[in-house]
Structures are given as structure tokens and as C-alpha cells.
């Protein structure tokens, strides 16, 4: 293992570690990578706390997808000076609107019944998400849709409910982003219906050192829909993070 910056990765709603397979396949040999779950706590703060505790001592970079992006920003709030870089994929910095909270509450109520009825309803919700989270050109991609459904099944009803509660109660982080003077990348599918591209533009404008990447012919699941484009952007970002970390390590101490 070389001196590459350790990396913390955070999955999104109804995703497990496999959401990051395109990236980890490309970089696993070069750096320490830890993928922390986001379905074990009903608060963004709780998920961030556990994720930070799993990282080795010292600085690290963090990247989050969708719900994981909310957790990644909270990781930056909690970990302070340990953060070497921030990657945000198909996410946003604003707190939920009241309308969004009510929508999440309805989904929680739909699956929070008896085990048999809840499981069936959860399956229906998971399958129904496909039309909203992928680009129209991928709606017949059986392999992609099976992966999405299998990840959702792995998270399960209880994990889904915890994730929804965490998302609806998250903080607005627009005050935080201007204080993050580290290399950043903001990536979003150009046709993302869940977290529209305008939210990524807003985050990139607030971050002091961010590259904004719009992914053509991709919806919300940009890293799975257009993996080559997204991985290339993340690898560029990691090179910037490593270079900045190396500069800081070799910077002479102040007299």
C-alpha cells in the first residue's frame, strides 16, 4: 500500500456497498477503502459517527452518493480537520421541504405494517423506484434493475425506514460547504429526477475548490448508469486529494 489518502464511501437510499463497485474495482489496489452502511441509524449524525470511527487515524477523503451525500457532509462537520477531500454524487445540501417530509412519512407508513404485508409493499416500492431513478434509456436494462432491486432487498424494510427518517431530519449544510477548503468533486446525472442537477450546481458554487461534473444520459444512479464517466471524475478528484495531502505533509512548520 502506498501513501494514497484513505477513502470513506457512503451508499445511498436502498443501496449497499455494491453501488460503489465501479469505483472500488478501479482503485482498491491503490488505497485503503472503507464502505460504511447508511441503514443502521435513523439519523444522519449516527451514521456519520460510526463511519468516522471505522476509519484509520489521520486524514481521509469521503464520498457519498444520494443519502450517503448527506452523511458525507455530516462526516465533514464531525471530523473537522481530518477531512482531506469531499465527493458528492447525486445529492444536495438543503434540508427536506415539508412536502418531501410528508412523502417520506407516507412511504414509511406504507411499509411499517405486519411483516408479510410490509415486505410485499416494500417490494412494490423498491420496484416502483426504477422509473424515477434511472435514465429512460436504461429502463429495459435487466441487469441494472436486478442489482437495484437486490440492493434494496438487502437493506430491507427496517433499514429503509431508518434511512427515510434520517433523510427527513437532516440538517441544511449550505453553511458548512464554504468552510471546506479541500479538493471536492460534485457529480450528478444530467436527468436526475430525485436530486436535480441544479442542487449540484448550488453545492459546487458553495465549495471553495470543486469540480462540477454533469453526466450525460444518466438519471439518479449515475455511477451505475455511466460508470466510466463517473469513475474518471472520481479518480481525478482523488489525484487532487493525494497531491494536496502530500503538500500539507511536507509543508514546513510555522516558526
N, C-alpha and C positions, 0 to 999 in steps of 0.2 A: 504494500500500500504506500502510495506516495503522500505528498503533503497537501493533497486536494482537500478543500473545505468539506467537512461532513454536511450531509443534506438530510433534512427532515421533510417528509412528504405527507400530505393530508388528503384523504379521499373526500368525495362529496356525498350528497344525499343518496342513499340506496346504493352506494359503491363500496367495494372493499379494495384491498391492495392492488387488484388486477387493473384498476383504472390507470395505474402508473406503469404498466408493463412496457409500453413503447419506450419510455424514458429509462427505466431501470435496465432493460436489455442493452441499451446503448452505453450506459455509464457505470454499471455495477462493478466492473473490474478496476475502476479508477478512483473510487472514493467510498467512504462509509455512507451507507444509505439506510435510513430507518423510516418505515411507513407506519404511522400511528393511526389507530382506529378513531372514527368520529361518531360511533354509535353507542358508546358505553356511558355517556353522560347526557343529562338533559340541559346542560349549559355549555356554551362555548368556552367559558372560563375553565370548567372542569376538564374538558378535552385538551385545552392548551396546557394546563398544569401537568397532566400526565405525559403529554408529548414531550415537554421540556425535560421532565425527569428522566426520560428514556435516552436522552442524548448524552454523548460523552462530554467531559468537562471542556470548557473553552468555547470558542465561537463556532457558529454553524449557520448555514443557509436554510431557509424554509420556503416551501412552495405548497400552495393549497389550491384545490380545484373545487369550485362551487361552494358548498357548505364548508369544505376544507379551507377555502379562501378566508372565510370569516374567522375560522380557528387560527389560521396563519397570522392574521392581523392581531389577534389577541395574544398569540405567542410573542409577537414583537413588543406588545405592550408589557407583557410579564417578564420577558427575558432581557429587555433593555439592551445594554451594551454587548451582549453575546451575539446579536444578530449580525451576520456578515452579508446577507442578501435576502431579497424577498421576491418570490414569484407568485403571481396571482392569475389564475386561469378561470375564465367564465364565471366571474363572481362580481361582488360590488362592495362598496364601503358604507352604504346607507343602511340604517335600521329598517325593519319591516314597516310598511304602512299599515294602518288599521285594517284596510281591505285584505292585505296579504295575511295578516294575523288571523282574520276570520276564516280565510280559505284554508289555512293550516289547521285551525281548530276543527273545521268540518272534516278534513281528512283524518285527523286523529279520532274523531268520534266515529267515523265510518269503520275503522279497523279495531277500535277499542271495545269489542263485544266479546261474545263467547269465543273460545279458541277455534272451533270449527268455522263459525260464521266469519270471524275476524280474519282467519287465514285466507278464506276464499275472497273476501273483499280486498284484502291486501294484494292478492294475486291480480285481481282486476285493476287495481290502482297502478301496480307496477307495469302491467301490460299497456294500460292506457297512456302512460307517460311517453311511450315511444314516439308518438306522433308530434309531441311537443319538444322533445329533446334532441332529435336528430334532424339533419337536413332532409328535405323531401327526396333527394336522390338516393338516400340510404334506407328508405322505409321498407325496401324489399331485401335488405342485406340480412339474411337469416343468421349468419354467424355473429354479427354485431348485436342483433336483437336478442339472441340467445344469451350472449355474455351479459348484456344489461339485465335481463330477467334473472339470470343465475346470481349475479352480484346482489340484486335486490332480495332474492330469496335468502342469501347468506346473511344479510343484515337483519332480515326478519321483521315481524310486526313490532316487537318491543323496541328493537333498535331504531326502526323508522319513527316511532312515536317520540323516542328520546331526541332524535335528530330534529324533528319538526319543532319540538319545544325549545331546543337550543337555538334554532334559527329564528324563531319568532321573538325571542327575548334578547337577541344580540344587541350590542351597543353600536351606535353610529361611530365609525372610525375615521371620518374625514378630518377630525382634529389631529389624529395620530400620524397620518401619512406624511405631512410636510416635515415631520421631525425625524423621518427615517432616511438618514444620509448614507445609504448603502446602495450598491447596484441593484436595480429592480427590473423586472420584466412583467408586462401586463399583456395577456393573451386572451383573445375572445373570438369565437366563431362569428363570422360576419352576419349570419342569420340566426343567432342565438335568441330564442324567444323567452327564455327563463331569466337570464341576466343580460339584457340587450347591450349591444356594443357601446352605447352612449355611457353606460356605467363604467366601462373600462377606460373610455376616454377621460372621464372625470378622475378616476384613480391615477391614471398616468400623468394628468396635469398637476395633481397634488404632490406626487412623489418627486423628490429633487433630482433623481437620476434613474429615469425609467425609459425603457424601450417599449413602445406600444406595437403589438402585432395583431393585425386583423387577418383571420384565417378564412380564405375564400371557400365557398361550398361546404360550409360547416355550420351546424347548429350549436347546441349547448355542449355536446360531447366532443369538442374539437380535438382533444388528444387521441381519441379513438377513431374519429372520422377522417382526420388528416394528420396522421401521426408523424409523417416525415417533416411537415412544416412546423408542427409544434415542437417536436424534439430538437430540430435545428435551432429554434428560438431559445429553448431552454439550455442547450449546450453553449450557445453564445453567451447567455447570461452567466452560466457557471464559470466560463473562462474569465469574464469580467470580475466575478466574485473572487476567484482564486488570485487574480492579479492584484486586486485591492487588498486582500488579506495579506499577501506577500509584502506589499508596500508597507502595511501597518506593522508587520512583524519586524521588518528591517529598519523602521523609522527610528532615528536616534532619540533617546530620551531627552526631555527638556531639562536644561541646566537648573 
